[in-house]
Amino acid sequence: MRGLVVRALLVSIFVFATAARAQQDDWGFDDEGPHESEAADPDDWGFDDEGTWEPPAAEGDEAADDEDAFADADERFWDLTGDLSLGSSYNHLPHASATGTEYGNLSRLRTQLDLQLDLELPAGWESRISGYGFYDFAYVIHGRSRYTGDVIDDYEWEVDFREVWIQGSPFSSLDLKLGRQIVNWGRSDTVRVLDVVNPLDNREPGLVDIEDLRLPVTLARVDYYPRWLPERWGDWRVQFLVIPEFRQDRNPSFGSDFNPTPRPPSGSGFSTDPPSDKPDRFFDEPEYGGQVTGTFSGWDVSVYAGRFYQNQPVVTTPLTGILQRYPLLTMVGAGGNLTTGSWLFKAEMAWFDGLEFNSIETIAAPPFLAARVVDKSRLDAMGGVEYYGVNDLQIALEVVHRHLLDFDESLNFELNGFDVAYAEEDVSEGALRITADFFNTRLQLTAVGVVFLADAHEHLGSVIRLQAGYELAQALELSGGVVFYQEGDSPGFSDVGKNDRLFLRLEYSF
């Protein structure tokens, strides 16, 4: 019954969007998609910034009246865009998840509608409301009863908002933006060091780029531009964030073939969704942070600091039972870019304090093992380079190294094949991306590879994605490819070797 209601809702939204599309030529919509993180340029919307007054047409001048009516229709204060898509995935290697759910052949057949409404408000203010809804027919086709309740809840259907914000400039040197939004700190495009503001949607890892994985979060953003500084000192920006809403990463659900958690034995008392200490209300203990950025000729530099929650929970075992903890971390970092010729060099560094890990220690003789939670600090460093010297070809390489300070072996302990405590002293991550455009950018080929290593030699896991996108017609694009997963020693990659899949997506933008 719920599926029928959702499908009816999606059909109703589609009918409304189709009606809007029928009038598109009269309204002058642009082709901008619904996922841009910055507000659309009001010039594209056809606003008259000066608001000049025109004398009334002479009585009986019907042509002049028609022209005035047409001009009024163009000078609207809103812009509605969106896209309708159908996407599918196919597992060519039959396999089972840790809970015994069989996966193979068709794993996704999802129809999705995205809508975005941009508003031009008085006094130069702007607003955005965007959202989406999807329904995946693969679960009805295979039979919903074969999947866990968590998988059905997280993957079968969903309707939610994305960005909902309002922004403006109370003063010429001050910008204010309030609401659910995305703030991308740092310089990296594939790995994460300074990019700590927004959580990620990791439910289907490897299928899309990180820019499409960020989850908007409600925050207040203030940007100040000290224009009184001498021009020779460069352009500077001071930014401050207050984040009252807590959102954690969305990880693969219990029963998914990306989740290594086995089904607990009957009567064991273990829960697949233990209670957590995450803040439940706005302003319980908000996150906050800030950055200072200077831009100069050919290079820029930024410094960052803040207090942010760890988006991945730590499962602890206090005396009251199993608990998911989200510790509040302190972060201090810096980053910069340098452009020379066809090359772009970038670097980031961040220090995190307050990271929590499980630890195993011997507390009695004969040996008796006990688990406890310890606080640690970590230093992350990233270096990257991008090359644009060949027309329609981009090559980007990023490497990050994460070093856990004051490491000891009790942080990495396995018992009966189960990781009671898991941490590595040194983890390296490398990402290579190659993008090439053909036929006047109508065809785009992309190859992305990401590998995780411990101590520079222990393979923790890797992902490779090969993708092609072709513009069939204006606003109609077909894309597809293949994703390969390689098993590794980290828990997240422990059993994904047969998760390789083909994917295909048809998208119509309006």
DRENDOMI-760754 format. One record per residue: x, y, z of N, C-alpha, C in turn; residue in three letters. Coordinates in steps of 0.001 Angstrom, whole numbers, plus 500000, padded with zeros to 6 digits. Layout:
BEGIN
XYZXYZXYZALA;...
% end
This chain:
BEGIN
500833498792500000500000500000500000500870501263500000MET;501941501231500846502811502392500903503450502659499549ARG;503886501566498851504495501735497536503551502364496554GLY;502255501982496601501276502565495684501105504049495947LEU;501099504444497235500941505860497579502128506666497072VAL;503334506110497246504527506827496796504540506965495290VAL;504178505854494594504165505931493136503148506959492658ARG;502002507036493332500994508035492966501527509446493178ALA;502284509629494290502865510937494562503865511315493482LEU;504729510388493106505725510671492079505073510980490742LEU;504015510238490399503312510492489142502696511886489163VAL;502123512288490312501516513618490412502560514708490218SER;503742514516490847504799515506490681505265515565489237ILE;505346514394488604505776514346487209504796515085486314PHE;503493514932486568502493515634485761502663517134485910VAL;502905517594487159503113519023487378504352519514486647PHE;505456518733486733506689519135486048506506519154484548ALA;505728518206484002505488518177482566504702519396482122THR;503735519799482944502969521000482617503859522227482612ALA;504789522269483586505728523398483606506614523390482376ALA;507013522183481942507864522073480762507133522559479513ARG;505818522350479447505054522750478269505110524250478063ALA;505302525019479146505359526474479025506787526988479039GLN;507765526091478956509154526500479121509581527535478097GLN;509200527356476851509649528284475818509145529700476085ASP;507950529813476683507401531133476971508091531752478183ASP;508493530907479154509065531455480377510563531694480259TRP;511231531038479317512663531262479123513529530591480163GLY;513205529335480581514039528636481546515422528395480985PHE;516436528432481856517755527989481441517858526488481675ASP;519008525926481290519199524479481361519934524059482618ASP;520102524934483570520874524576484751520182523487485527GLU;520940522452485896520376521305486608520090521639488048GLY;519537520650488768519076520916490122520108520715491201PRO;521372520405490855522293520030491901523381521058492146HIS;523294522280491524524336523268491714524282523781493145GLU;525452524019493723525511524429495117525460525936495301SER;525570526705494211525476528155494315524228528639493604GLU;523745529788494005522518530314493420522733530660491955ALA;521690530481491152521779530824489730521921532329489574ALA;522562532741488489522777534151488201521451534808487836ASP;521042535866488562519771536522488233519710537009486805PRO;520874537312486177520846537748484790520275536676483887ASP;520459535428484251519908534340483438518391534261483564ASP;517864534810484628516418534734484845515665535843484115TRP;516370536842483574515719537899482810515171539029483658GLY;515725539260484883515247540360485701515763541693485165PHE;514953542729485336515365544098485014515880544727486296ASP;517220544804486426517795545291487667517468546760487923ASP;517317547547486857517066548970487040515596549266487295GLU;514706548400486803513280548646486997512817549931486340GLY;513313550212485137512999551482484484511516551586484174THR;511008552842484249509591553096484000509401553458482546TRP;508391552883481917508063553174480528506732553917480475GLU;506631554915479603505357555631479506504273554701478998PRO;503021554922479428501932554058478974501712554200477480PRO;501286553090476863501016553106475419499791553956475134ALA;499801554509473959498649555314473556497404554450473493ALA;496241555096473753494983554365473766494744553716472407GLU;494420552433472416494154551700471195495394551070470590GLY;496572551289471199497804550698470673497926549271471206ASP;497247548306470552497210546926471035498581546270470922GLU;499367546620469901500690546024469750501577546373470940ALA;501499547650471371502297548062472522501855547326473774ALA;500506547147473929500011546416475090500537544982475104ASP;500561544345473927501051542967473842502530542893474209ASP;503310543883473744504728543865474061504962544045475553GLU;504154544944476191504292545141477629503928543878478392ASP;502887543170477949502482541932478618503568540879478503ALA;504195540802477327505264539821477119506460540143478012PHE;506800541450478116507924541847478960507639541526480418ALA;506384541769480868506031541466482255506158539981482541ASP;505798539138481556505895537690481758507343537260481913ALA;508261537947481203509674537583481288510292538016482613ASP;509791539108483206510373539652484419509806538962485649GLU;509938537658485685509420536888486817510480536832487916ARG;510062536466489101510976536422490240511316534993490631PHE;510923534005489842511181532616490196511654531836488976TRP;512314530710489249512838529856488190512754528406488669ASP;512032527597487965511846526189488320512598525312487331LEU;513501524485487833514251523542487009514184522169487652THR;514645521172486930514637519825487476515062518803486455GLY;515010517554486850515263516477485911514503515232486337ASP;514194514421485357513525513141485555514449512071485011LEU;514710511036485799515690510038485389515199508626485683SER;515754507701484937515551506271485155516924505628485183LEU;517271505010486312518586504406486458518486502954486866GLY;519436502157486397519440500740486732520861500283486999SER;520978499212487790522259498561488061522072497065487900SER;523142496405487464523079494960487209524317494300487803TYR;524106493391488749525190492603489332525424491363488471ASN;526559491314487800526796490167486920527410488985487661HIS;527728489150488968528255488053489783527283487779490925LEU;526508486694490868525586486369491973526357486192493280PRO;525824486744494362526475486658495667525446486929496742HIS;525849486768497989524958486985499126525581487996500075ALA;524730488753500760525208489686501773525560488923503045SER;526075489625504041526448488981505308525245488397506031ALA;524045488885505715522830488355506346522205487218505548THR;522787486863504395522262485781503581521346486208502464GLY;521091487512502308520251487989501214520966487779499886THR;520286487170498931520887486888497637520812488129496741GLU;521966488481496180522050489587495233522582489045493912TYR;522034489540492831522460489126491509521550489721490462GLY;521973489757489240521289490383488102520771491772488473ASN;519495492077488271518991493442488476519033493812489959LEU;519801494842490298519875495300491688519255496670491883SER;518994497393490782518336498698490906517573499000489628ARG;516352499512489787515549500035488680514779501226489252LEU;515463502342489321514985503502490085514564504635489162ARG;513354505128489376512906506350488727512950507469489755THR;513474508622489352513705509709490293513347511042489664GLN;512739511890490464512402513252490051513091514232490984LEU;513838515185490420514483516257491177513878517585490747ASP;513539518425491718512998519751491437513776520799492220LEU;513963521956491603514644523069492256513939524370491905GLN;513564525128492926512912526413492756513830527499493290LEU;514238528428492413515061529573492804514190530821492786ASP;514310531629493825513490532823493999514371534053494097LEU;513960535116493406514593536425493524513737537256494467GLU;514275537624495632513530538312496674513875539800496696LEU;513102540593497401513404542024497484514772542293498107PRO;515293543469497824516558543960498385517743543101497977ALA;517640542418496825518761541638496332518941540286496981GLY;517980539841497810518088538543498459517613537441497512TRP;518100536218497733517749535066496920517421533888497824GLU;516683532941497276516311531761498038516270530547497117SER;516440529383497697516370528133496940515650527070497753ARG;514801526317497061514128525155497651514292524013496653ILE;514944522957497051515137521818496163514844520526496906SER;514402519533496166514081518246496756514022517170495695GLY;513756515960496127513733514831495216512812513747495753TYR;512460512851494879511715511656495262512082510525494315GLY;512245509313494849512549508182493977511801506944494451PHE;511606506038493514511060504716493824511831503687493019TYR;512259502617493699513052501565493069512185500317492906ASP;511900499981491650511034498851491350511737497500491510PHE;513060497487491713513792496221491799513316495383492985ALA;512895496033494070512509495287495263511147494626495099TYR;510257495240494340508980494602494026509191493454493039VAL;510091493667492082510344492638491078510906491376491722ILE;511850491529492636512473490367493275511653489826494443HIS;510779490666495009510034490269496200510592490942497429GLY;509819491832498042510296492632499158510667491791500364ARG;510070490622500502510284489793501686511693489214501769SER;512436489208500683513782488630500708514809489567501321ARG;514432490853501506515360491854502018515058492173503477TYR;516054492678504177515843493122505551515003494399505561THR;514389494681506697513592495892506820514416497145506640GLY;515687497118507075516552498290506911516793498594505438ASP;517015497560504628517248497763503199516002498340502530VAL;514840497793502848513592498297502269513383499757502649ILE;513631500086503912513405501454504380514345502457503695ASP;515581502056503410516587502995502923516738503025501410ASP;516331501944500729516623501860499299515391501796498406TYR;514218501405498940513073501215498048512487502539497589GLU;512266503475498505511718504769498107512143505828499108TRP;512112507070498649512507508178499511512023509482498898GLU;511524510380499742511148511738499358511737512678500405VAL;512516513653499972513186514509500948513583515826500284ASP;513880516809501134514439518069500672515944517931500504PHE;516505518761499633517952518918499552518294520278500156ARG;518641521242499311518994522561499822517745523419499998GLU;517655524067501139516571525016501431517216526186502179VAL;517450527297501469518155528393502094517702529738501551TRP;518136530780502263517942532164501846519278532876502048ILE;519644533756501085520920534445501193520794535877500690GLN;521642536720501238521655538110500835522824538838501454GLY;522898540158501196524006540985501675523449542165502458SER;523419542063503792522962543203504589523837544429504374PRO;525136544214504108526075545285503830526907544890502615PHE;527565545831501998528323545556500775529464544580501011SER;529992544516502222531127543645502514530737542421503329SER;529424542152503455528980541054504302527894540258503587LEU;528084538927503474527092538013502909526571537101504009ASP;525263536839503969524616535994504960523805534924504242LEU;523943533661504671523222532548504065522712531634505168LYS;521393531431505227520763530663506291519953529519505696LEU;520051528342506316519241527218505876520082525983505599GLY;519435524969505050520118523714504727520909523905503439ARG;522217523669503500523095523996502380524342523127502399GLN;525158523276501353526417522543501214527557523542501227ILE;528563523288502046529749524123502138530959523219501902VAL;531669523447500827532798522608500455534101523283500850ASN;534665522831501955535970523325502380537065522520501693TRP;538207523156501481539365522452500963539488522529499458GLY;540488521830498921540816521884497498540631520548496801ARG;540545519444497540540501518123496917539135517864496289SER;539137517026495240537913516688494521537434515265494790ASP;538314514374495230537946512975495412538170512499496835THR;539290512879497462539571512489498840539113513606499770VAL;539056513294501076538580514280502050539621514490503140ARG;539993515758503340540839516151504459540168517305505199VAL;540025518443504521539384519612505116537878519639504878LEU;537384518813504001535964518790503643535175518047504721ASP;534916518741505850534331518094507018532961518649507389VAL;532454519627506646531213520294507051529991519412506794VAL;529917518805505614528736518029505236529007516532505322ASN;528055515766505840528188514301505819528000513774504401PRO;528241512468504216528155511845502905527095510750502883LEU;526541510536501695525627509420501464526436508276500851ASP;526812507300501682527664506189501248526889504904501022ASN;525577504990500813524785503767500718525157502920499507ARG;525594503543498415526048502810497237527408503371496822GLU;528463502989497521529773503605497292530309503313495903PRO;530994504318495338531671504144494071530871504490492841GLY;529547504636492957528720504857491769528775506298491272LEU;528933507263492177528938508673491778530101509374492451VAL;530380510616492006531473511403492562531075511981493915ASP;532105512433494653531875512941495994531000514194495990ILE;531040514987494913530223516191494861528734515880494855GLU;528362514657494430526965514241494451526617513436495697ASP;527580513246496602527353512471497818527124513348499041LEU;527493514631498969527371515482500145525905515703500505ARG;525603515580501795524250515796502301524153517207502871LEU;523196518019502419523057519371502973522749519327504463PRO;523202520342505164522959520432506600522563521869506927VAL;521672522025507899521191523352508282522288524110509022THR;522606525306508548523654526104509178523450527578508859LEU;524113528398509629524198529840509372525609530145508906ALA;525720530791507739527026531088507138527167532593506960ARG;528269533124507444528568534547507321529912534685506620VAL;529952535467505541531189535750504816531453537251504856ASP;532635537603505312533027539019505408534215539269504493TYR;534158540364503707535208540730502758535810542064503191TYR;537003542049503740537633543315504191538145544120503005PRO;537239544837502350537599545579501141538466546800501434ARG;538627547112502715539447548261503066540942547951502989TRP;541300546670502799542705546324502692543272546815501361LEU;544542547168501305545155547605500027545075546497498979PRO;544882546869497730544722545896496649545949545010496498GLU;547115545524496795548349544741496644548420543596497654ARG;547578543622498668547552542556499669546664541388499248TRP;546045541466498080545202540384497604543758540524498065GLY;542937539567497658541531539523498055541363538539499206ASP;540685538985500269540542538166501462539063537934501779TRP;538819536798502397537470536467502855537572535789504215ARG;536694536194505132536590535576506446535216534935506545VAL;535179533650506844533916532906506891533727532278508261GLN;532480532317508735532149531699510022530864530896509861PHE;530845529680510433529700528785510337529219528391511722LEU;527905528325511883527273527735513065526291526688512558VAL;526441525440513027525675524311512488524837523704513605ILE;523567524054513718522735523505514786522195522111514491PRO;522171521711513218521603520407512856522703519357512740GLU;522506518226513401523462517131513289522941516089512313PHE;523745515775511295523440514688510362524678513823510231ARG;524535512524510424525662511622510271525707511070508855GLN;526826510450508506526943509786507216525867508718507084ASP;525350508545505874524399507476505596525180506295505024ARG;525321505254505809526127504107505436525253502980504900ASN;525863501973504241525073500843503744524259500197504867PRO;523014499913504578522087499423505592522368497965505943SER;521924497567507111522038496179507548521285495279506568PHE;522004494336505969521431493471504948521856493828503544GLY;522464495009503365522989495394502058524252494582501766SER;524546494382500482525770493653500146527018494493500340ASP;526877495759500771528019496583501154528198496650502666PHE;527332495997503423527409496020504883527905494664505376ASN;529081494598506033529649493315506457529087492782507762PRO;528103493465508362527574493045509659526710491793509504THR;527060490682510171526238489472510070524979489586510923PRO;524027488719510660522805488692511459523125488138512840ARG;522783488848513926523115488357515268522328487095515607PRO;522921486189516364522207484965516740520934485271517503PRO;519930484436517298518659484629517986518842484522519495SER;518300485495520212518393485493521663519706486002522210GLY;520577486519521347521884486997521812521796488332522527SER;520723489075522266520582490387522884521255491506522136GLY;521975491174521058522634492206520262521645492820519287PHE;521783494124519064520908494855518155521726495382516988SER;521132495347515793521809495912514616521719497433514600THR;520909498011515451520779499463515532520776499878517000ASP;521948499817517661522002500162519083521748501635519299PRO;521390502025520524521147503445520811522427504258520613PRO;522238505563520411523377506447520173523259507684521042SER;524380508408521130524405509638521919524363510881521050ASP;523909510738519795523894511892518908522882512929519405LYS;523172514209519217522223515248519639520941515159518823PRO;519812515232519509518519515047518852517834516355518499ASP;518250517455519053517554518708518829518535519788518384ARG;517981520826517728518810521958517324519420522606518565PHE;520673523031518414521392523800519414521636523036520711PHE;521478521684520726521904520923521896523384521185522158ASP;524187520982521150525604521321521188526042521523519748GLU;525826522719519206526052522938517770527519522835517391PRO;527745522494516131529074522552515546529343523987515098GLU;530601524324514997530941525659514505532365525621513937TYR;532643526538513048533965526604512446534127527870511639GLY;535340528083511169535622529274510384536853529099509523GLY;536970529960508541538140529944507674538493531366507274GLN;539766531558506938540263532818506386540996532461505098VAL;540591533069503982541148532745502669541692534001502012THR;542900533879501485543510534946500712543765534483499286GLY;543353535296498298543521534963496880544459535980496232THR;545467535442495544546478536289494930546632535883493469PHE;547545536478492767547752536189491359548383534808491190SER;547576533818490764548077532478490498548101531547491681GLY;547724532013492855547728531121494006546783531647495083TRP;546444530763496016545603531143497147545955530264498339ASP;545560530705499520545855529976500748544714530190501728VAL;544424529162502550543347529239503541543786528563504828SER;543252529047505940543409528380507231542015528110507790VAL;541877526981508513540569526530508992540677526113510448TYR;539551526214511152539469525715512522537996525508512856ALA;537723524564513752536335524350514145536166523153515055GLY;534929522990515495534518521836516317533407521136515560ARG;533645519886515154532707519132514332532531517729514896PHE;531316517210514737531069515847515167531699514854514191TYR;532176513745514741532636512645513902531413512003513254GLN;531352511992511908530148511538511214529989510030511203ASN;531088509295511403531021507846511498530988507462512975GLN;529993506691513429529892506379514857530963505399515319PRO;531284505483516593532137504508517259531240503649518136VAL;531230502346517898530386501440518680531141501041519933VAL;530669501485521084531333501225522357530503500273523206THR;531105499773524252530409498841525157530542499317526601THR;529846500391526971529875500815528367529093499837529247PRO;529092500085530531528435499172531455526943499039531180LEU;526335500066530592524890500029530335524543499310529038THR;525555498891528258525276498195527013525945498866525829GLY;525725498278524635526343498799523419525783500182523097ILE;526663501080522677526266502460522397527026502957521183LEU;526342503683520299526992504371519192527320505800519621GLN;528600506124519597529037507447520026529460508286518834ARG;529146509586518899529563510561517894530358511656518612TYR;531672511448518795532454512432519550532579513756518812PRO;532754514808519591532949516145519058534452516387518914LEU;534891516657517679536306516767517366536735518224517241LEU;538005518458517515538632519747517242539483519611515986THR;539319520537515035540058520484513781540747521820513509MET;542014521742513130542782522908512692543509522501511420VAL;543428523318510359544045522915509108544351524092508202GLY;544936523760507055545287524772506058545311524114504693ALA;545142524937503657545156524428502293545501525537501322GLY;545906525126500111546244526119499116546320525545497718GLY;546242526431496721546369526092495306547465526937494680ASN;548131526377493656549116527105492878548924526738491419LEU;548698527725490569548506527509489130549704528037488370THR;550220527185487486551319527594486624551178526898485281THR;550984527686484225550777527111482904549545526230482871GLY;549723524987482430548608524033482347548496523146483583SER;549200523522484655549241522691485848548583523403487031TRP;547893522615487843547337523097489108547839522198490221LEU;548549522780491183549044522040492333548221522436493553PHE;547890521459494392547069521739495566547556520918496752LYS;547323521443497933547771520776499150546812521104500286ALA;546665520150501212545848520332502401546525519627503576GLU;546274520139504759546752519494505980545769519799507094MET;545491518801507948544554518999509047544956518149510235ALA;544770518705511419544998517998512687543664517836513378TRP;543345516592513752542094516281514433542398515760515833PHE;541678516271516807541846515830518193540494515408518753ASP;540479514327519532539239513834520121538652512640519405GLY;539385512063518432538908510857517763538835509713518766LEU;537773508959518722537586507858519664537742506515518957GLU;538404505570519655538622504232519135538383503217520246PHE;537962502017519836537903500912520776539305500380521015ASN;539576499967522243540875499421522603540665498188523471SER;541549497208523336541479495975524114542671495928525067ILE;542403495619526327543497495514527280543283494317528193GLU;544375493789528742544338492670529681544278493239531089THR;543260492854531845543079493458533169543222492466534308ILE;543458491156534020543579490181535104544364488984534610ALA;544836488178535563545508486922535237544727485784535909ALA;544426484706535186544740484498533776544125485594532905PRO;544723485772531697544338486923530867542831487047530702PRO;542340488253531023540932488593530821540894489880530010PHE;540272489815528826540247490959527922539065491860528229LEU;539299493150528198538235494137528404538371495231527359ALA;537230495726526890537217496793525882537027498141526568ALA;537706499136526050537519500498526532537671501447525352ARG;537288502681525556537354503699524511538475504670524854VAL;539322504958523859540438505875524072540348507024523069VAL;540865508177523469540920509359522605542291509443521949ASP;542284509782520661543527509922519926543475511163519043LYS;544651511556518553544773512642517583545304512066516272SER;544992512758515164545430512290513851545852513475513003ARG;546875513239512182547368514262511273547180513777509848LEU;546434514539509046546164514210507648546877515213506751ASP;547459514709505656548126515579504687547795515100503290ALA;547481516038502391547104515718501016547913516555500047MET;548338515927498960548967516628497858548322516186496559GLY;548126517119495641547466516777494392547960517624493243GLY;547727517134492035548117517858490828547076517588489752VAL;546764518627488957545844518498487833546521519066486587GLU;546254518417485445546865518819484180545778519088483151TYR;545857520263482485544876520673481490545542521050480169TYR;546742520519479894547510520954478749547040520436477410GLY;546162519446477391545634518890476146544157519244476065VAL;543727519726474904542331520123474739541393518970475077ASN;540356519288475846539295518341476185539806517143476972ASP;540921517308477682541463516232478510541883516803479856LEU;541446516150480936541811516552482284542314515331483043GLN;543442515492483716544025514421484517544273514965485913ILE;543788514262486933543934514716488310544404513558489181ALA;545390513815490014545917512823490951545949513440492336LEU;545400512721493311545401513173494701545857512026495596GLU;546724512336496554547234511349497506547137511949498904VAL;546569511180499830546446511640501212547035510588502145VAL;547696511068503180548269510180504199547704510582505561HIS;547205509593506303546619509833507629547446509086508668ARG;547987509833509635548847509241510669548188509404512034HIS;547945508269512695547329508264514020548426508381515069LEU;548365509426515868549390509679516869549194508782518087LEU;550300508430518725550289507614519943549551506291519714ASP;549888505623518618549235504361518253549806503211519077PHE;548941502246519425549410500999520033548565499847519489ASP;549072498632519614548462497473518977547093497126519551GLU;546753497641520730545436497353521301544311497983520494SER;544663498906519552543653499545518721543297498704517499LEU;544000497616517291543724496733516160543753495302516671ASN;542576494802517064542503493496517719541374492688517100PHE;541689491448516747540713490549516127540516489333517011GLU;539254488924517187538928487768518012537934486888517263LEU;538352485649516997537506484695516265537040485248514922ASN;537951485946514230537633486480512917536828487756512931GLY;536567488327514098535768489545514190536644490681514702PHE;536557491847514061537354493001514460536755493637515709ASP;537259493234516864536798493836518121537223495300518189VAL;538441495574517759538938496950517651539688497044516335ALA;539422498102515571540089498239514278540580499667514096TYR;541870499801513914542485501084513575543855500786512992ALA;544331501674512146545651501561511553546449502810511898GLU;547744502614512143548587503763512480548765504689511285GLU;548993504104510093549204504890508888548327504347507765ASP;547527505212507183546662504847506059546905505855504937VAL;547120505329503732547281506178502557546136505929501591SER;545724506989500929544631506900499959545045507653498698GLU;544935506978497557545266507602496289544086507583495346GLY;543902508665494604542778508776493670543280509360492356ALA;542990508666491262543353509117489927542085509266489103LEU;541943510428488451540772510703487618541227511204486250ARG;540667510602485198540946511028483831539615511276483134ILE;539442512472482576538204512848481892538545513376480508THR;537838512878479495538063513315478110536723513600477453ALA;536660514702476695535448515101475981535649514929474479ASP;534569514516473785534611514314472341533343514891471714PHE;533392515100470400532230515566469635531643516832470242PHE;532522517834470443532085519116471018531429518925472381ASN;532035518113473188531639517812474573530327517040474677THR;529797516527473568528575515723473662528858514361474278ARG;530070513861474125530478512586474706531577512842475723LEU;531385512328476926532390512475477972532728511104478541GLN;534018510782478568534507509532479127535267509835480415LEU;535001509039481463535616509265482765536116507939483323THR;537322507955483855537890506810484560538366507293485924ALA;537902506631486993538265507007488360538722505755489105VAL;539852505863489778540344504774490605540745505282491973GLY;540321504584493028540657504959494406541183503719495114VAL;542327503833495771542930502704496477543300503132497887VAL;543123502204498859543452502444500261544553501460500671PHE;545596501988501310546718501169501745547040501495503197LEU;547529500478503922548011500660505291549509500389505307ALA;550263501252505975551719501104506051552353500993504676ASP;551704501616503678552222501723502318552282500400501564ALA;551791499288502132551847498021501402550625497129501643HIS;549959497245502786548799496398503083547567496953502370GLU;546979496143501498545846496596500700544576496569501545HIS;543950497730501710542714497824502493541466497786501633LEU;541601497968500321540455497951499420540620498992498328GLY;539878498816497236539958499770496140538703499694495278SER;538477500772494523537311500896493645537771501503492328VAL;537243500975491225537506501534489897536164501733489194ILE;535968502932488636534736503217487885535089503722486493ARG;534509503092485473534641503523484085533271503967483608LEU;533165505176483092531861505765482808531895506553481512GLN;530766506541480785530594507331479571529237508024479634ALA;529193509282479187527938510023479115527803510671477755GLY;526623510546477152526412511080475803525116511882475771TYR;525185513081475197524011513943475055523241513528473799GLU;522149512784474012521344512308472885520651513448472165LEU;520165514400472914519494515591472388519586516654473461ALA;519137517847473123519193518913474119518385518507475358GLN;519045518538476519518441518223477808518173516739478004ALA;518662515874477120518468514425477261519834513755477199LEU;520218513063478279521542512458478362521446510998478780GLU;522267510183478153522382508756478484523791508517479016LEU;523886507889480183525192507599480767525191506170481290SER;526371505616481402526493504256481891527942503878482077GLY;528152502703482651529517502264482884529553501027483749GLY;530701500821484382530914499652485221531744500058486426VAL;531477499430487579532225499665488812532813498337489266VAL;534124498340489553534817497159490059535236497409491503PHE;534973496441492370535370496529493776536399495442494072TYR;537472495814494776538497494869495166538499494723496685GLN;538425493508497162538418493265498599539741493679499232GLU;539656494044500515540843494421501260540703494050502716GLY;541679494466503525541716494089504934540892494991505834ASP;540377496106505325539541496960506167538131496387506232SER;537389496624507329536038496054507458535111496438506315PRO;535195497664505825534291498088504771534520497401503441GLY;535725496865503218536056496187501962536259494685502166PHE;535826494152503308536143492766503640535427491748502756SER;534285492114502186533532491120501417532761491794500286ASP;533465492541499438532806493263498341533320492827496980VAL;534110491767496946534743491366495696533772490991494598GLY;532553490567494938531567490175493939530478491230493747LYS;530729492438494256529733493509494130529860494295492826ASN;530763493886491932530915494590490652529566494707489960ASP;529336495855489322528032496063488694528137496985487493ARG;527251496748486548527032497636485419525928498609485784LEU;525998499831485299524947500802485590524616501593484335PHE;523367502044484258522856502798483111521855503815483630LEU;521883505029483035520992506096483505520571506952482327ARG;519267507191482212518699508097481212518100509267481970LEU;518541510484481618518128511679482374517624512762481425GLU;516454513301481757515856514405480999515779515631481914TYR;516402516729481503516423517953482286515446518970481712SER;514853519739482593513918520775482142514067522025482990PHE;
% end
